[in-house]
Amino acid sequence: MQKLWFITNPKSGTATPAKADALAALFVESGLTLGGRTAFPDDPLPTPESLDAAGVDTAVLYAGDGTINAAVAALAEWHGAILILPGGTMNLLAKLLHGPAEPAAIIAAAVTQKRTVALPCVEVGGQRALVGLILGPAANWVRARELVRAGRLRGLRRALRHAWRRTFGRGIRLDGVPGLKHGAQAVMVRAKTGHLDVAAIDARDFRGLASLGWEWLTGDWVAASEVTQCHTREFRTRGDKPALALVDGEPIMLEPSSVVRVGMTRDLFVTTLPEA
C-alpha cells in the first residue's frame, strides 16, 4: 500500500470534512502518497482506468454503507485493493475487516500488515449487498430514517404517515425460505460464507409496529427485535408488482419473482485482522 485514492461522503455518519482532512494528513505522515480525492456524491466516483492512470494501488473508503456499496460497484473490475474505514453509523463492514479499531489504528496496521480477502454478499436484481438486503413493507421507513439522520423535520410527518400505513398493509411473501412465516413486515438478508442468514419480524399489534418503526429510526431493528431466522442459499420473492427493497440502505425497486442468492466478491478488501 503506497499510493491511495481517498473517497469520502461528508453526509455519511461520522465522516465529517474535518475528520476526512485529518485522515488525509495522516496518510502523508504514514509515508503514503495521496493520488486523489473524491467527495461523493458531489464528485463522480473514480473509474478503474482513472485509478490506474494515477498509479493508485489502494482506494480508501471513509463513508457509510450506501457510499461504500456504490464505490465497490464502480471499482468491480479494478485490480487494486479497497481499504474501508469506519465512517458511517453502524460500520458493520469496517468491524468485519478490522474489528473495533479506529481509523488511525487501521491505517497504521494496514501499512505494515496489509492482507486482502473476499467477502460474501447478497446478489439480487443485478446488484450486490455487502451489509444486507431489506425486504418488506418496513423498507418504507427509509425516507423517515434519512430525514431524522439529517436533522430535517420538514416532510418527516408525511414520511412517517406513509411508512406507518404501508407497514400495516400486506407483508412480504417469499419462496424457498423454510421455517419463515409468510407475511412478515420486514426481512433482513445478510450474506455469510456459503449461505444467506434470513431474519424476519411479523409485527401485527400496535406495540410491535411502534417498536419496529422506532428501531428503524434509531438503530438496527434486527439486533433489537425478536425475530425468526433461517439459512438458505437462494430464495425468490413473490407478488405481481415491483416492490421496494433496500440494498445496503439504498432504495431500489425489485421486479416480481426476483431471485436472491448468496455470492462472493473478488479478493480485494484490505483486512488488518490476524489470519484465521
Disulfide bonds with the S-S distance in Angstrom:
none
